[in-house]
Amino acid sequence: MDRQEALTATPPGLRRRVWCQECGRELTDPESRRRRLGPECDPDTRTSHTRHDADQDPIPGL
Ligand SMILES: [Zn+2]
């Protein structure tokens, strides 16, 4: 049984590892890896889809 060790090639399924520039944690989600910043260190919050709808128009006539 002769098997060649293909250590030169990147193992399939293993992507390039990216760490947070701020705290050094490994980033797993694509958005964080692209920014090289973890969600906890990224000043630009991206997960908050909740907005404060404080200025909703009151329905007149009720
Ligand atoms: Zn971080």
N, CA, C, O and the ligand as a Tripos MOL2 file, in Angstrom:
@<TRIPOS>MOLECULE
protein
  249   247    63     0     0
PROTEIN
NO_CHARGES

@<TRIPOS>ATOM
      1 N           0.8460   -1.1910    0.0000 N.3       1 MET1
      2 CA          0.0000    0.0000    0.0000 C.3       1 MET1
      3 C           0.8810    1.2400    0.0000 C.2       1 MET1
      4 O           1.4190    1.6650    1.0220 O.2       1 MET1
      5 N           0.9980    1.7850   -1.1760 N.am      2 ASP2
      6 CA          1.8100    2.9940   -1.2530 C.3       2 ASP2
      7 C           0.9060    4.2250   -1.4680 C.2       2 ASP2
      8 O           0.1820    4.3510   -2.4560 O.2       2 ASP2
      9 N           0.9970    5.0550   -0.5410 N.am      3 ARG3
     10 CA          0.2070    6.2820   -0.6990 C.3       3 ARG3
     11 C           1.1280    7.4950   -0.6120 C.2       3 ARG3
     12 O           2.0100    7.5860    0.2420 O.2       3 ARG3
     13 N           0.8870    8.3930   -1.5060 N.am      4 GLN4
     14 CA          1.7160    9.5800   -1.5170 C.3       4 GLN4
     15 C           1.1150   10.6290   -0.5950 C.2       4 GLN4
     16 O          -0.0970   10.8350   -0.5340 O.2       4 GLN4
     17 N           1.9870   11.2530    0.0870 N.am      5 GLU5
     18 CA          1.5080   12.3120    0.9610 C.3       5 GLU5
     19 C           1.4580   13.6270    0.2020 C.2       5 GLU5
     20 O           2.4830   14.2340   -0.1060 O.2       5 GLU5
     21 N           0.2830   14.0300   -0.0780 N.am      6 ALA6
     22 CA          0.1070   15.2890   -0.8120 C.3       6 ALA6
     23 C          -0.0290   16.4360    0.1820 C.2       6 ALA6
     24 O          -1.1160   16.9470    0.4520 O.2       6 ALA6
     25 N           1.1020   16.8020    0.6990 N.am      7 LEU7
     26 CA          1.0790   17.8570    1.7040 C.3       7 LEU7
     27 C           1.1690   19.2440    1.0800 C.2       7 LEU7
     28 O           1.0140   20.2670    1.7470 O.2       7 LEU7
     29 N           1.4240   19.2380   -0.2140 N.am      8 THR8
     30 CA          1.5490   20.5420   -0.8610 C.3       8 THR8
     31 C           0.1880   21.1450   -1.1580 C.2       8 THR8
     32 O           0.0130   22.3630   -1.1810 O.2       8 THR8
     33 N          -0.7590   20.2650   -1.3820 N.am      9 ALA9
     34 CA         -2.0820   20.7600   -1.7220 C.3       9 ALA9
     35 C          -2.8620   21.0740   -0.4430 C.2       9 ALA9
     36 O          -2.6670   20.4640    0.6080 O.2       9 ALA9
     37 N          -3.7250   22.0240   -0.5820 N.am     10 THR10
     38 CA         -4.5740   22.3560    0.5500 C.3      10 THR10
     39 C          -5.6150   21.2530    0.7270 C.2      10 THR10
     40 O          -6.2730   20.8480   -0.2320 O.2      10 THR10
     41 N          -5.7530   20.7870    1.9230 N.am     11 PRO11
     42 CA         -6.7460   19.7450    2.1630 C.3      11 PRO11
     43 C          -8.1460   20.2420    1.7970 C.2      11 PRO11
     44 O          -8.5260   21.3720    2.1060 O.2      11 PRO11
     45 N          -8.8870   19.3770    1.1400 N.am     12 PRO12
     46 CA        -10.2240   19.7910    0.7280 C.3      12 PRO12
     47 C         -11.1140   20.0830    1.9330 C.2      12 PRO12
     48 O         -11.0970   19.3640    2.9320 O.2      12 PRO12
     49 N         -11.8610   21.1150    1.8150 N.am     13 GLY13
     50 CA        -12.7560   21.4700    2.9100 C.3      13 GLY13
     51 C         -12.1100   22.3800    3.9240 C.2      13 GLY13
     52 O         -12.7820   22.9670    4.7710 O.2      13 GLY13
     53 N         -10.8030   22.4910    3.8300 N.am     14 LEU14
     54 CA        -10.1240   23.3600    4.7900 C.3      14 LEU14
     55 C          -9.7730   24.6760    4.1120 C.2      14 LEU14
     56 O          -8.9120   24.7410    3.2350 O.2      14 LEU14
     57 N         -10.4410   25.6790    4.5300 N.am     15 ARG15
     58 CA        -10.1810   26.9760    3.9060 C.3      15 ARG15
     59 C          -9.0380   27.6860    4.6170 C.2      15 ARG15
     60 O          -8.5930   27.2820    5.6910 O.2      15 ARG15
     61 N          -8.5900   28.7340    3.9940 N.am     16 ARG16
     62 CA         -7.5290   29.5170    4.5830 C.3      16 ARG16
     63 C          -8.0260   30.1210    5.8940 C.2      16 ARG16
     64 O          -9.1130   30.6930    5.9640 O.2      16 ARG16
     65 N          -7.2190   29.9800    6.9040 N.am     17 ARG17
     66 CA         -7.6560   30.4450    8.2160 C.3      17 ARG17
     67 C          -7.3970   31.9330    8.3540 C.2      17 ARG17
     68 O          -6.3520   32.4530    7.9640 O.2      17 ARG17
     69 N          -8.3730   32.5810    8.9140 N.am     18 VAL18
     70 CA         -8.2820   34.0250    9.1010 C.3      18 VAL18
     71 C          -8.5680   34.3230   10.5610 C.2      18 VAL18
     72 O          -9.4940   33.7820   11.1650 O.2      18 VAL18
     73 N          -7.7590   35.1850   11.0940 N.am     19 TRP19
     74 CA         -7.9500   35.5530   12.4850 C.3      19 TRP19
     75 C          -8.3100   37.0220   12.6060 C.2      19 TRP19
     76 O          -7.9880   37.8380   11.7410 O.2      19 TRP19
     77 N          -8.9740   37.3300   13.6820 N.am     20 CYS20
     78 CA         -9.3910   38.6960   13.9250 C.3      20 CYS20
     79 C          -8.1710   39.5760   14.1590 C.2      20 CYS20
     80 O          -7.2570   39.2220   14.9040 O.2      20 CYS20
     81 N          -8.1820   40.7070   13.5150 N.am     21 GLN21
     82 CA         -7.0490   41.6150   13.6580 C.3      21 GLN21
     83 C          -7.0180   42.2470   15.0340 C.2      21 GLN21
     84 O          -5.9730   42.7230   15.4780 O.2      21 GLN21
     85 N          -8.1200   42.2550   15.6910 N.am     22 GLU22
     86 CA         -8.1950   42.9090   16.9790 C.3      22 GLU22
     87 C          -7.8500   41.9690   18.1240 C.2      22 GLU22
     88 O          -6.9540   42.2460   18.9210 O.2      22 GLU22
     89 N          -8.5620   40.8670   18.1960 N.am     23 CYS23
     90 CA         -8.4020   40.0000   19.3610 C.3      23 CYS23
     91 C          -7.7220   38.6820   19.0170 C.2      23 CYS23
     92 O          -7.3410   37.9290   19.9140 O.2      23 CYS23
     93 N          -7.5680   38.3960   17.7270 N.am     24 GLY24
     94 CA         -6.8430   37.2100   17.3420 C.3      24 GLY24
     95 C          -7.6650   35.9420   17.3320 C.2      24 GLY24
     96 O          -7.1260   34.8480   17.1610 O.2      24 GLY24
     97 N          -8.9420   36.0790   17.5120 N.am     25 ARG25
     98 CA         -9.7950   34.8960   17.4440 C.3      25 ARG25
     99 C          -9.9460   34.4530   16.0010 C.2      25 ARG25
    100 O          -9.9330   35.2640   15.0740 O.2      25 ARG25
    101 N         -10.0890   33.1400   15.8330 N.am     26 GLU26
    102 CA        -10.2510   32.6480   14.4800 C.3      26 GLU26
    103 C         -11.6510   32.9610   13.9840 C.2      26 GLU26
    104 O         -12.6460   32.7790   14.6850 O.2      26 GLU26
    105 N         -11.6890   33.4390   12.7500 N.am     27 LEU27
    106 CA        -12.9650   33.8200   12.1840 C.3      27 LEU27
    107 C         -13.5050   32.6900   11.3320 C.2      27 LEU27
    108 O         -12.8010   32.1190   10.4990 O.2      27 LEU27
    109 N         -14.7400   32.3890   11.5530 N.am     28 THR28
    110 CA        -15.3240   31.2550   10.8450 C.3      28 THR28
    111 C         -16.3610   31.6810    9.8250 C.2      28 THR28
    112 O         -16.5510   31.0100    8.8100 O.2      28 THR28
    113 N         -17.0210   32.7760   10.0840 N.am     29 ASP29
    114 CA        -18.0450   33.1590    9.1060 C.3      29 ASP29
    115 C         -17.4290   34.0140    8.0080 C.2      29 ASP29
    116 O         -16.4950   34.7770    8.2530 O.2      29 ASP29
    117 N         -17.9580   33.8810    6.7980 N.am     30 PRO30
    118 CA        -17.3580   34.5170    5.6110 C.3      30 PRO30
    119 C         -17.2770   36.0270    5.7200 C.2      30 PRO30
    120 O         -16.3050   36.6340    5.2700 O.2      30 PRO30
    121 N         -18.2780   36.6270    6.3050 N.am     31 GLU31
    122 CA        -18.2800   38.0860    6.3960 C.3      31 GLU31
    123 C         -17.1590   38.5610    7.2970 C.2      31 GLU31
    124 O         -16.4680   39.5270    6.9750 O.2      31 GLU31
    125 N         -16.9740   37.8970    8.4120 N.am     32 SER32
    126 CA        -15.8980   38.2680    9.3200 C.3      32 SER32
    127 C         -14.5470   38.0290    8.6870 C.2      32 SER32
    128 O         -13.6230   38.8260    8.8540 O.2      32 SER32
    129 N         -14.4300   36.9340    7.9620 N.am     33 ARG33
    130 CA        -13.1550   36.6240    7.3170 C.3      33 ARG33
    131 C         -12.8240   37.6590    6.2550 C.2      33 ARG33
    132 O         -11.6630   38.0130    6.0520 O.2      33 ARG33
    133 N         -13.8430   38.1280    5.5950 N.am     34 ARG34
    134 CA        -13.6010   39.1270    4.5640 C.3      34 ARG34
    135 C         -13.1150   40.4290    5.1860 C.2      34 ARG34
    136 O         -12.2410   41.1070    4.6470 O.2      34 ARG34
    137 N         -13.7000   40.7600    6.3300 N.am     35 ARG35
    138 CA        -13.3090   42.0140    6.9850 C.3      35 ARG35
    139 C         -12.0950   41.8280    7.8860 C.2      35 ARG35
    140 O         -11.4650   42.7920    8.3220 O.2      35 ARG35
    141 N         -11.7880   40.5810    8.1500 N.am     36 ARG36
    142 CA        -10.7020   40.2620    9.0890 C.3      36 ARG36
    143 C         -10.9600   40.8780   10.4510 C.2      36 ARG36
    144 O         -10.0470   41.2820   11.1710 O.2      36 ARG36
    145 N         -12.2150   40.9310   10.7660 N.am     37 LEU37
    146 CA        -12.6100   41.4170   12.0850 C.3      37 LEU37
    147 C         -13.7560   40.5580   12.5790 C.2      37 LEU37
    148 O         -14.7060   40.2840   11.8460 O.2      37 LEU37
    149 N         -13.6600   40.1460   13.7990 N.am     38 GLY38
    150 CA        -14.7410   39.3740   14.3740 C.3      38 GLY38
    151 C         -15.9320   40.2690   14.6540 C.2      38 GLY38
    152 O         -15.8040   41.4920   14.7200 O.2      38 GLY38
    153 N         -17.0810   39.6540   14.8160 N.am     39 PRO39
    154 CA        -18.2960   40.4330   15.0560 C.3      39 PRO39
    155 C         -18.2040   41.2650   16.3290 C.2      39 PRO39
    156 O         -18.8270   42.3200   16.4430 O.2      39 PRO39
    157 N         -17.4240   40.7800   17.2740 N.am     40 GLU40
    158 CA        -17.3190   41.4990   18.5460 C.3      40 GLU40
    159 C         -16.3560   42.6640   18.4460 C.2      40 GLU40
    160 O         -16.3690   43.5450   19.3050 O.2      40 GLU40
    161 N         -15.5220   42.6890   17.4210 N.am     41 CYS41
    162 CA        -14.5420   43.7640   17.2730 C.3      41 CYS41
    163 C         -14.8800   44.6830   16.1100 C.2      41 CYS41
    164 O         -14.3080   45.7640   15.9690 O.2      41 CYS41
    165 N         -15.8050   44.2460   15.2900 N.am     42 ASP42
    166 CA        -16.1540   45.0440   14.1280 C.3      42 ASP42
    167 C         -17.0050   46.2330   14.5470 C.2      42 ASP42
    168 O         -18.0790   46.0580   15.1220 O.2      42 ASP42
    169 N         -16.5360   47.4290   14.2650 N.am     43 PRO43
    170 CA        -17.3150   48.6110   14.6330 C.3      43 PRO43
    171 C         -18.5990   48.7120   13.8280 C.2      43 PRO43
    172 O         -19.5810   49.3130   14.2630 O.2      43 PRO43
    173 N         -18.5710   48.1160   12.6560 N.am     44 ASP44
    174 CA        -19.7540   48.1660   11.8250 C.3      44 ASP44
    175 C         -20.6300   46.9590   12.1450 C.2      44 ASP44
    176 O         -20.3460   45.8290   11.7470 O.2      44 ASP44
    177 N         -21.6720   47.2330   12.8560 N.am     45 THR45
    178 CA        -22.5630   46.1270   13.2090 C.3      45 THR45
    179 C         -23.3520   45.6950   11.9960 C.2      45 THR45
    180 O         -23.9430   46.5080   11.2870 O.2      45 THR45
    181 N         -23.3460   44.4170   11.7810 N.am     46 ARG46
    182 CA        -23.9910   43.9220   10.5590 C.3      46 ARG46
    183 C         -25.1300   42.9760   10.8510 C.2      46 ARG46
    184 O         -25.9540   42.6840    9.9840 O.2      46 ARG46
    185 N         -25.1690   42.5010   12.0810 N.am     47 THR47
    186 CA        -26.1940   41.5050   12.3780 C.3      47 THR47
    187 C         -27.4720   42.1370   12.9170 C.2      47 THR47
    188 O         -28.5090   41.4830   13.0310 O.2      47 THR47
    189 N         -27.3780   43.3970   13.2380 N.am     48 SER48
    190 CA        -28.5590   44.0120   13.8270 C.3      48 SER48
    191 C         -29.5010   44.5020   12.7370 C.2      48 SER48
    192 O         -29.2750   45.5280   12.0950 O.2      48 SER48
    193 N         -30.5240   43.7580   12.5590 N.am     49 HIS49
    194 CA        -31.5170   44.1720   11.5900 C.3      49 HIS49
    195 C         -32.6780   44.8830   12.2740 C.2      49 HIS49
    196 O         -33.6310   45.3340   11.6390 O.2      49 HIS49
    197 N         -32.5580   44.9610   13.5700 N.am     50 THR50
    198 CA        -33.6500   45.5850   14.3160 C.3      50 THR50
    199 C         -33.4480   47.0890   14.3520 C.2      50 THR50
    200 O         -32.4020   47.5990   14.7530 O.2      50 THR50
    201 N         -34.4400   47.7400   13.9370 N.am     51 ARG51
    202 CA        -34.4010   49.1900   13.9800 C.3      51 ARG51
    203 C         -35.4860   49.7000   14.9170 C.2      51 ARG51
    204 O         -36.5350   49.0840   15.1070 O.2      51 ARG51
    205 N         -35.1830   50.8300   15.4760 N.am     52 HIS52
    206 CA        -36.1850   51.4060   16.3580 C.3      52 HIS52
    207 C         -37.1810   52.2290   15.5440 C.2      52 HIS52
    208 O         -36.8810   53.3170   15.0520 O.2      52 HIS52
    209 N         -38.3230   51.6840   15.4340 N.am     53 ASP53
    210 CA        -39.3560   52.4120   14.7080 C.3      53 ASP53
    211 C         -40.1750   53.2450   15.6780 C.2      53 ASP53
    212 O         -41.3380   52.9700   15.9740 O.2      53 ASP53
    213 N         -39.5070   54.2610   16.1440 N.am     54 ALA54
    214 CA        -40.1760   55.0820   17.1550 C.3      54 ALA54
    215 C         -41.1120   56.0910   16.5200 C.2      54 ALA54
    216 O         -42.0770   56.5630   17.1210 O.2      54 ALA54
    217 N         -40.7820   56.3980   15.2790 N.am     55 ASP55
    218 CA        -41.5870   57.4190   14.6230 C.3      55 ASP55
    219 C         -42.6210   56.8170   13.6780 C.2      55 ASP55
    220 O         -42.7430   57.1900   12.5110 O.2      55 ASP55
    221 N         -43.3350   55.8970   14.2290 N.am     56 GLN56
    222 CA        -44.4060   55.3370   13.4110 C.3      56 GLN56
    223 C         -45.5700   56.3110   13.3570 C.2      56 GLN56
    224 O         -45.9380   56.9450   14.3460 O.2      56 GLN56
    225 N         -46.1210   56.3990   12.1840 N.am     57 ASP57
    226 CA        -47.2570   57.2930   12.0410 C.3      57 ASP57
    227 C         -48.4850   56.7060   12.7320 C.2      57 ASP57
    228 O         -48.8990   55.5820   12.4500 O.2      57 ASP57
    229 N         -49.0340   57.4640   13.6090 N.am     58 PRO58
    230 CA        -50.2630   56.9880   14.2420 C.3      58 PRO58
    231 C         -51.4030   56.9890   13.2310 C.2      58 PRO58
    232 O         -51.5770   57.9140   12.4370 O.2      58 PRO58
    233 N         -52.1360   55.9520   13.2980 N.am     59 ILE59
    234 CA        -53.2420   55.8520   12.3410 C.3      59 ILE59
    235 C         -54.3630   56.8080   12.7550 C.2      59 ILE59
    236 O         -54.9570   56.6660   13.8240 O.2      59 ILE59
    237 N         -54.6350   57.7700   11.8950 N.am     60 PRO60
    238 CA        -55.6680   58.7490   12.2460 C.3      60 PRO60
    239 C         -57.0690   58.1680   12.1360 C.2      60 PRO60
    240 O         -57.3490   57.2940   11.3150 O.2      60 PRO60
    241 N         -57.9090   58.6740   12.9700 N.am     61 GLY61
    242 CA        -59.3030   58.2600   12.8830 C.3      61 GLY61
    243 C         -59.6250   57.0470   13.7180 C.2      61 GLY61
    244 O         -60.6980   56.4600   13.5770 O.2      61 GLY61
    245 N         -58.7150   56.6640   14.5830 N.am     62 LEU62
    246 CA        -59.0500   55.5170   15.4230 C.3      62 LEU62
    247 C         -59.3280   55.9390   16.8580 C.2      62 LEU62
    248 O         -59.6260   55.0960   17.7030 O.2      62 LEU62
    249 ZN        -12.0100   40.1390   17.5600 Zn       63 ZN63
@<TRIPOS>BOND
     1     1     2 1
     2     2     3 1
     3     3     4 2
     4     3     5 am
     5     5     6 1
     6     6     7 1
     7     7     8 2
     8     7     9 am
     9     9    10 1
    10    10    11 1
    11    11    12 2
    12    11    13 am
    13    13    14 1
    14    14    15 1
    15    15    16 2
    16    15    17 am
    17    17    18 1
    18    18    19 1
    19    19    20 2
    20    19    21 am
    21    21    22 1
    22    22    23 1
    23    23    24 2
    24    23    25 am
    25    25    26 1
    26    26    27 1
    27    27    28 2
    28    27    29 am
    29    29    30 1
    30    30    31 1
    31    31    32 2
    32    31    33 am
    33    33    34 1
    34    34    35 1
    35    35    36 2
    36    35    37 am
    37    37    38 1
    38    38    39 1
    39    39    40 2
    40    39    41 am
    41    41    42 1
    42    42    43 1
    43    43    44 2
    44    43    45 am
    45    45    46 1
    46    46    47 1
    47    47    48 2
    48    47    49 am
    49    49    50 1
    50    50    51 1
    51    51    52 2
    52    51    53 am
    53    53    54 1
    54    54    55 1
    55    55    56 2
    56    55    57 am
    57    57    58 1
    58    58    59 1
    59    59    60 2
    60    59    61 am
    61    61    62 1
    62    62    63 1
    63    63    64 2
    64    63    65 am
    65    65    66 1
    66    66    67 1
    67    67    68 2
    68    67    69 am
    69    69    70 1
    70    70    71 1
    71    71    72 2
    72    71    73 am
    73    73    74 1
    74    74    75 1
    75    75    76 2
    76    75    77 am
    77    77    78 1
    78    78    79 1
    79    79    80 2
    80    79    81 am
    81    81    82 1
    82    82    83 1
    83    83    84 2
    84    83    85 am
    85    85    86 1
    86    86    87 1
    87    87    88 2
    88    87    89 am
    89    89    90 1
    90    90    91 1
    91    91    92 2
    92    91    93 am
    93    93    94 1
    94    94    95 1
    95    95    96 2
    96    95    97 am
    97    97    98 1
    98    98    99 1
    99    99   100 2
   100    99   101 am
   101   101   102 1
   102   102   103 1
   103   103   104 2
   104   103   105 am
   105   105   106 1
   106   106   107 1
   107   107   108 2
   108   107   109 am
   109   109   110 1
   110   110   111 1
   111   111   112 2
   112   111   113 am
   113   113   114 1
   114   114   115 1
   115   115   116 2
   116   115   117 am
   117   117   118 1
   118   118   119 1
   119   119   120 2
   120   119   121 am
   121   121   122 1
   122   122   123 1
   123   123   124 2
   124   123   125 am
   125   125   126 1
   126   126   127 1
   127   127   128 2
   128   127   129 am
   129   129   130 1
   130   130   131 1
   131   131   132 2
   132   131   133 am
   133   133   134 1
   134   134   135 1
   135   135   136 2
   136   135   137 am
   137   137   138 1
   138   138   139 1
   139   139   140 2
   140   139   141 am
   141   141   142 1
   142   142   143 1
   143   143   144 2
   144   143   145 am
   145   145   146 1
   146   146   147 1
   147   147   148 2
   148   147   149 am
   149   149   150 1
   150   150   151 1
   151   151   152 2
   152   151   153 am
   153   153   154 1
   154   154   155 1
   155   155   156 2
   156   155   157 am
   157   157   158 1
   158   158   159 1
   159   159   160 2
   160   159   161 am
   161   161   162 1
   162   162   163 1
   163   163   164 2
   164   163   165 am
   165   165   166 1
   166   166   167 1
   167   167   168 2
   168   167   169 am
   169   169   170 1
   170   170   171 1
   171   171   172 2
   172   171   173 am
   173   173   174 1
   174   174   175 1
   175   175   176 2
   176   175   177 am
   177   177   178 1
   178   178   179 1
   179   179   180 2
   180   179   181 am
   181   181   182 1
   182   182   183 1
   183   183   184 2
   184   183   185 am
   185   185   186 1
   186   186   187 1
   187   187   188 2
   188   187   189 am
   189   189   190 1
   190   190   191 1
   191   191   192 2
   192   191   193 am
   193   193   194 1
   194   194   195 1
   195   195   196 2
   196   195   197 am
   197   197   198 1
   198   198   199 1
   199   199   200 2
   200   199   201 am
   201   201   202 1
   202   202   203 1
   203   203   204 2
   204   203   205 am
   205   205   206 1
   206   206   207 1
   207   207   208 2
   208   207   209 am
   209   209   210 1
   210   210   211 1
   211   211   212 2
   212   211   213 am
   213   213   214 1
   214   214   215 1
   215   215   216 2
   216   215   217 am
   217   217   218 1
   218   218   219 1
   219   219   220 2
   220   219   221 am
   221   221   222 1
   222   222   223 1
   223   223   224 2
   224   223   225 am
   225   225   226 1
   226   226   227 1
   227   227   228 2
   228   227   229 am
   229   229   230 1
   230   230   231 1
   231   231   232 2
   232   231   233 am
   233   233   234 1
   234   234   235 1
   235   235   236 2
   236   235   237 am
   237   237   238 1
   238   238   239 1
   239   239   240 2
   240   239   241 am
   241   241   242 1
   242   242   243 1
   243   243   244 2
   244   243   245 am
   245   245   246 1
   246   246   247 1
   247   247   248 2
@<TRIPOS>SUBSTRUCTURE
     1 MET1         2 RESIDUE 1 A MET
     2 ASP2         6 RESIDUE 1 A ASP
     3 ARG3        10 RESIDUE 1 A ARG
     4 GLN4        14 RESIDUE 1 A GLN
     5 GLU5        18 RESIDUE 1 A GLU
     6 ALA6        22 RESIDUE 1 A ALA
     7 LEU7        26 RESIDUE 1 A LEU
     8 THR8        30 RESIDUE 1 A THR
     9 ALA9        34 RESIDUE 1 A ALA
    10 THR10       38 RESIDUE 1 A THR
    11 PRO11       42 RESIDUE 1 A PRO
    12 PRO12       46 RESIDUE 1 A PRO
    13 GLY13       50 RESIDUE 1 A GLY
    14 LEU14       54 RESIDUE 1 A LEU
    15 ARG15       58 RESIDUE 1 A ARG
    16 ARG16       62 RESIDUE 1 A ARG
    17 ARG17       66 RESIDUE 1 A ARG
    18 VAL18       70 RESIDUE 1 A VAL
    19 TRP19       74 RESIDUE 1 A TRP
    20 CYS20       78 RESIDUE 1 A CYS
    21 GLN21       82 RESIDUE 1 A GLN
    22 GLU22       86 RESIDUE 1 A GLU
    23 CYS23       90 RESIDUE 1 A CYS
    24 GLY24       94 RESIDUE 1 A GLY
    25 ARG25       98 RESIDUE 1 A ARG
    26 GLU26      102 RESIDUE 1 A GLU
    27 LEU27      106 RESIDUE 1 A LEU
    28 THR28      110 RESIDUE 1 A THR
    29 ASP29      114 RESIDUE 1 A ASP
    30 PRO30      118 RESIDUE 1 A PRO
    31 GLU31      122 RESIDUE 1 A GLU
    32 SER32      126 RESIDUE 1 A SER
    33 ARG33      130 RESIDUE 1 A ARG
    34 ARG34      134 RESIDUE 1 A ARG
    35 ARG35      138 RESIDUE 1 A ARG
    36 ARG36      142 RESIDUE 1 A ARG
    37 LEU37      146 RESIDUE 1 A LEU
    38 GLY38      150 RESIDUE 1 A GLY
    39 PRO39      154 RESIDUE 1 A PRO
    40 GLU40      158 RESIDUE 1 A GLU
    41 CYS41      162 RESIDUE 1 A CYS
    42 ASP42      166 RESIDUE 1 A ASP
    43 PRO43      170 RESIDUE 1 A PRO
    44 ASP44      174 RESIDUE 1 A ASP
    45 THR45      178 RESIDUE 1 A THR
    46 ARG46      182 RESIDUE 1 A ARG
    47 THR47      186 RESIDUE 1 A THR
    48 SER48      190 RESIDUE 1 A SER
    49 HIS49      194 RESIDUE 1 A HIS
    50 THR50      198 RESIDUE 1 A THR
    51 ARG51      202 RESIDUE 1 A ARG
    52 HIS52      206 RESIDUE 1 A HIS
    53 ASP53      210 RESIDUE 1 A ASP
    54 ALA54      214 RESIDUE 1 A ALA
    55 ASP55      218 RESIDUE 1 A ASP
    56 GLN56      222 RESIDUE 1 A GLN
    57 ASP57      226 RESIDUE 1 A ASP
    58 PRO58      230 RESIDUE 1 A PRO
    59 ILE59      234 RESIDUE 1 A ILE
    60 PRO60      238 RESIDUE 1 A PRO
    61 GLY61      242 RESIDUE 1 A GLY
    62 LEU62      246 RESIDUE 1 A LEU
    63 ZN63       249 GROUP 0 **** ****
